[in-house]
Amino acid sequence: MRVGYFAMPLHPPGSEPGLTMEEDLRQLVALEHLGFEEAWIGEHFTAEWENIPCPDLFIAKALGMTRTIRLGTGVSCLPNHDPLMLAQRIAQLDQLARGRFLWGVGSGGFPGDFALFDVDPKSGEHRARSLRVAPLAVPRARALPRHRPPPPPPAVPEAASAHRRGGRLRELGDLGPRR
């Protein structure tokens, strides 16, 4: 049986963020030793008890502390990010992870985050653009001109998606992969 883990890092409000993140990192190392194949890291900006607003940065640190476990964003809440900047970070992390990165994307659901990023949770209008642009921007981000020409971009990273409404997910699927 294959086993995975969703890290919804709950900590008492007022906890010191650096210490709780170190605790969460040690937990990932322990999960790897127990044979877990993958772990997904949640993203929240305003929740007092979940203090990982940038799972990609957390994963970058965890990659250096682990050897085999695959690590994923659970999820990158697309309305909270500029699509091109997110695509750049994900493309770089995917390269650093050497096959151990999983990209989960979603539209979010935490009211405080919606308020912070001025997203109307009823219309989701803000979401639609991000849902279309960010996943498709990753191959382009990998292929942007550099001082030396990069090797051909690899395929889009393995991705997962979480949404409350099927319409947005269908919209993303209708776009299909771009190579």
C-alpha positions in Angstrom: 0.0 0.0 0.0 1.2 3.5 -0.8 0.8 6.1 1.9 0.7 9.9 1.7 0.1 12.7 4.1 -1.6 16.1 4.0 0.1 18.6 6.3 -2.4 21.0 7.6 0.1 22.4 10.1 -2.1 23.3 13.1 -0.4 25.2 15.9 -1.8 27.1 18.8 -2.3 30.8 18.0 0.6 32.9 19.2 3.2 30.1 18.7 6.6 31.2 17.4 6.4 30.6 13.6 10.1 29.6 13.1 9.8 26.9 15.8 6.6 25.5 14.5 7.9 25.3 11.0 11.0 23.4 12.3 8.6 21.0 14.0 6.7 20.5 10.8 10.0 19.9 8.9 11.1 17.3 11.4 7.7 15.7 11.0 8.3 15.3 7.2 11.7 13.7 7.9 10.0 11.2 10.3 7.2 10.5 7.7 9.9 9.7 5.1 11.6 7.2 7.6 8.2 5.6 8.1 7.8 5.0 4.4 5.4 7.7 3.4 5.7 8.3 -0.4 4.3 11.9 -0.5 3.3 14.8 1.6 1.2 17.8 0.7 1.7 21.2 2.4 -1.3 23.5 2.9 -1.2 27.3 2.2 -2.9 29.9 4.3 -2.0 33.6 4.7 -4.3 34.7 7.5 -5.1 31.7 9.6 -3.5 32.1 13.1 -3.2 28.3 13.5 -1.7 27.5 10.1 1.4 29.5 9.6 2.7 28.4 6.2 1.8 31.1 3.6 4.4 29.9 1.1 4.4 26.1 0.9 6.9 26.3 -2.1 9.5 27.9 0.2 8.8 25.3 2.9 9.1 22.5 0.4 12.5 23.9 -0.9 13.8 23.6 2.7 12.3 20.1 3.1 13.9 18.9 -0.1 17.3 19.4 1.5 16.3 17.4 4.6 14.8 14.4 2.8 15.8 12.1 0.1 12.9 10.2 -1.3 9.5 11.6 -0.2 7.7 13.6 -2.9 6.4 16.9 -1.7 3.5 18.9 -3.0 1.7 22.2 -2.5 -1.7 21.4 -1.0 -2.7 23.7 -2.7 -1.3 26.9 -4.3 -4.4 29.1 -4.0 -4.3 30.7 -7.4 -6.3 33.9 -6.7 -3.7 34.8 -4.0 -0.8 34.9 -6.5 0.4 36.8 -9.6 0.2 34.0 -12.2 3.6 34.7 -13.8 5.4 35.0 -10.5 3.9 31.8 -9.2 4.8 30.0 -12.5 8.4 31.2 -12.1 8.6 29.9 -8.5 7.0 26.6 -9.4 9.2 26.1 -12.4 12.3 26.7 -10.3 11.2 24.4 -7.5 10.3 21.7 -10.0 13.9 21.9 -11.4 15.4 21.8 -7.9 13.2 18.9 -6.8 14.4 16.5 -9.6 11.1 14.7 -9.8 10.1 15.0 -6.2 7.7 17.9 -6.6 3.9 17.7 -6.9 2.0 20.9 -7.7 -1.5 21.1 -6.3 -3.6 24.1 -7.4 -6.9 25.3 -6.2 -9.2 28.3 -5.8 -8.9 28.7 -2.0 -11.6 28.7 0.6 -10.4 30.5 3.7 -12.4 33.7 4.3 -9.5 35.7 5.7 -7.4 35.0 2.6 -10.3 36.0 0.4 -10.5 39.3 2.2 -6.8 39.9 2.1 -6.6 39.4 -1.7 -9.9 41.1 -2.4 -11.5 38.0 -3.8 -15.3 37.7 -3.8 -16.0 34.2 -2.6 -19.4 34.1 -4.3 -18.5 35.2 -7.8 -15.0 33.8 -8.0 -14.4 36.2 -10.9 -10.9 36.9 -9.7 -10.2 33.2 -9.7 -11.0 32.4 -13.3 -8.0 34.3 -14.7 -5.6 32.7 -12.3 -7.0 29.2 -13.0 -6.4 29.7 -16.7 -3.0 31.4 -16.6 -0.8 30.0 -13.8 -0.7 26.3 -14.8 -0.1 27.0 -18.4 2.6 29.6 -17.6 5.0 27.0 -16.0 6.5 25.7 -19.3 6.9 29.2 -20.6 8.6 30.3 -17.3 11.0 27.4 -17.7 11.8 28.6 -21.2 12.3 32.3 -20.6 15.5 33.7 -22.2 18.6 33.4 -19.9 22.2 34.5 -20.3 22.8 31.1 -21.8 20.0 29.2 -23.7 18.4 26.7 -21.3 17.8 23.1 -22.3 14.4 22.4 -23.7 11.7 22.7 -21.1 10.5 19.4 -19.6 6.9 18.4 -19.5 4.5 20.3 -17.1 5.1 19.1 -13.5 2.7 16.5 -12.2 -0.2 18.6 -10.9 -3.4 18.2 -8.8 -6.3 20.5 -8.4 -8.9 21.2 -5.7 -12.0 23.2 -6.4 -15.4 23.6 -4.9 -17.2 24.0 -8.2 -16.8 21.8 -11.3 -17.1 24.7 -13.8 -13.7 26.2 -13.1 -12.0 22.8 -13.2 -13.7 21.9 -16.5 -12.5 25.3 -17.8 -8.9 24.5 -16.9 -9.2 21.0 -18.4 -10.7 22.3 -21.6 -7.5 24.3 -22.2 -5.5 21.0 -22.2 -1.7 20.7 -21.8 0.6 22.9 -23.8 3.9 21.7 -24.9 
